[in-house]
Amino acid sequence: MPWMTINGIKVQYRDGETVLAAARSGGMEIPSLCFHPGLGHHGSCRLCLVEILAGGRPGLAASCALPAAQGLVVEAGSERVIQSRRMVLGLLLARSPEAKPLRELSEKLGALEFPPRPDTRGCVLCGLCVRACRAVGQNAINFSGRGRSRRVTVPFDLPPGDCLGCRACENVCPAGAIKVVESRGRIAILPWQSELETVCCSKCGAAMGSRPQWESLEKLFSPSLLRAGLCPACRRRLQAAFHG
């Protein structure tokens, strides 16, 4: 296998891997907020910066988007990297001071102090929610604006007709900025003004997801099984009783 050098240590990598993936495969931890293994790289949070010393264009680069290459030499803990990371961390904390991953990193690495940004709703603009929504085939949310006005929102600030209520956006958000409320047979995803009917198990009454999500599943799986209106647990019990 080819190898590169990270922090003075030779690390092997697979073809197509990034520096971040190679580092983590080699047991080295590089902080990252916008990276998710199921959603690919984005390079927006800049916490995973490394300094290229040889084998590439010298300077700082986001390791989640930097291809590993034979003979590449990078430092993930140089003074330049640490100072840049502390600045980035401080800016992210100004947007989302309550985000647990950011607080933990701040305690570990330190962060520069910046005035809080109360108009951000805690969003750190990592883009994970946008990419997760795109991955499930909906594109109900996206980025809007530039610079200080940049935000994640829905088209025309109106309740999105494409939202499935699948909660993928909530599950990947590292800042806890996406709030979901379930009450009286409805599920509301507050940032997107999305309110949808929930489907409940006809036997035990457990919520099984939103109506649009349920209808999309019917197109992919056996309609006869889904239309029985049973949650996975009740289906397993029914199948066990049938085969027993």
N, C-alpha and C positions, 0 to 999 in steps of 0.2 A: 504493500500500500504506500502511496505517496505520503510525504510528511511536510509539515511546516513548523515554525517555532513560535511559541506563545510564552511570554515571560521567561525566556531563556530555556524552555523545555521543548524538546521535539515531540510533536503531536501528530499522529497519523489521522488521515481523513479519507472519506469516501468521495468518489467523483460526484460533483454537484452539491456537496455540503458547503455551508457557510462557515466562517470563522467561529461564530457563536456556537453552532452545532458541534463543530470539531472540538472546541474548548470544553463544552459540557460532556461530550463523549469521553474526553480525557480526564474528567473529574475536576475541571476548573470552573469556577462560578463567575460569570459575568452578568451583572444586573441588567434586567430588561423589563420593560412594562408593556410595550406594544406588540411583543412577539407571542405567537401561539403556534404550537407545532401543527395544528390542524388548519391554520389559516395563512401560513406562509409569512414572509417578512414584509415589513412596511417601512421601517427606518424612521418613524416619526418621533418617538420619545427621546432618542439620543442618549439614553442612559447606558447603552451597551457600547459606547465609543471605545475604540482601541487606537493606539498610535502605530502607524506603519513605519517601520525602521528600514526595511529592505525588501526587495522582491515586488515592489509596487510603488505607486506614487506616494512619497512621504507626506505625512499629515494625519489628521484624525478622520476616522471613518466608522460608520455604524456596523458593528460586527455581524448583526443579523442580516445585513444585505451585502456583506463583503465576501465574495467567493474565496474559499480556501484554495491555495495554489502552492505548488512545489517551490520551496525556497522562500516563501513569504515569511517575514519576521515581524511580529507585532508585540507591543507591550499593552497589557490591559490594566496596569497599575502604575504607570509613569506619573510624574508630577503634573504633566500637562493634562493627562486623562483625568486624574483625580480632581483637579481644579475645574475642568469643564463639567465633570459629572456633578460636582457640588453645586455649580451654578444652575445646571438643568434641573436638578432635584429641588433647589429652592424655588425656581419658577413653577414647577409642577405643584409643589406644596402650597404656593400662593393661590393656585386654582382649586386645589382640593386638600385642605389641611387635615381632613378627617380620614383620608384614604390610608388604610392599614399598611399596604405594601410600601407606600411612600414614607410613612412614619418609621417603619422598621429599617428602611434603607438610610433614613436620616440619622437614626441612632447609631447605625453601623459606620456610615461614611462621613456624616456631617453634611450640612447644607447651608448655602448662603441664604440670608434673610431678605425677602422681598415683601412689599405691601400686599395684603390679601386682595384677591379679585372676587368680590361677592357676586358678580354678575355671571359667573361661569356655571352655576348649579353643580359644582363639584366635578365637572367633566374635564379630563386632562387631554382630550383630543388624541387619544392613542389610536382611534379608528377601529378597534376590535369589534365594537358593536356593528359598525357599518359593514365590515368584512364578513361577520357572522351572518348578518341578514342577507347579504349577497350570496353566501355559501348555501343557504337554504332555499335560494331561488326567488327571493321576494323583492329586494332593493327598496324596501319601504322607507328607509332612512338614508341620509347622505350628509356630506359636509356642505356648509353654506358660508359664504363670506370669505374675507381674507384678513390676515393680520390679527389685530385685537378683536375684530368682529367675527372671527371664524368660530363656527359652532357645528354641532351635529343636530340635525333637525329633520322634519318631514316636509314634503313638498307644500309650499305656500302656507306653512304653519297650520294646516288643516288635518283633522284625523285621517290617517292613511288607510285607504281602502285595501292596500296590499298586505297589511299586517295580519299575521296568523295568530298572534298571541302565543307564540312558541316559547318565548322567554330566552331565546338564544342570546339576545343582546344583554339581558340581565346577567346571564350565567358567565359571560366572558368579561364583563366590565370590571377592571381591577380597582376602580375608585368607588364603587358602590353608588354611582350617580344615577342609575336607572332604577326607579322605584316601581314595584308592581303590587297592586292591591287586589285581593280576591274577596268578594262579598256578595251574598245573595244571588248566587248563580251568575255573577259577572266577573270578568277579569279586566282590570284597568292598568295599562302601562302609562304612567303619568307623564313622562317627558314627551311622549308622542301623541298624547291626547287620544289614545286608542282604548276603546271600551268594547269588549266582546262577550258574547254569551259563552258560558262554560257547559261542557257535556259531562254528566255524572253517570256513574255505573248504575245500571238498572237494578242490580242486586244489593250492593253494599252502600251505594250513594256516594262513593269517593269521586272527587273531581278528576277527570281524565284529560283535560285540556280544553282549549277553546273550540267553538263550533267550526270556524274556518280551518283550524288545524286538523280537526277530526275529518272534515270533508276532504282535505288534501291527502290524508292517510288512506282514505277509502279508494283513492285513485291508484295507490301504490300496492296495497295489500288486498287480501281476500275480503270483498264486501260482505259476504255472508257472515264472516267471523266478526268484523267490526260492527255490523249493524245489529248484532246480538246485544250490543250496548253493555258489554262486560269489561271491567278493568282487567289488567294482566293477572292480578292475583286471583280474581274470581274465575277467569278463563282457565288458569292452571288447576284450580280446584275442580272445576267441571271436567277437564280433560283427565285428571287423575281418577276421578270417580268413574268416568266412562271406561277407561282402560283397566281400572281395578276390578 
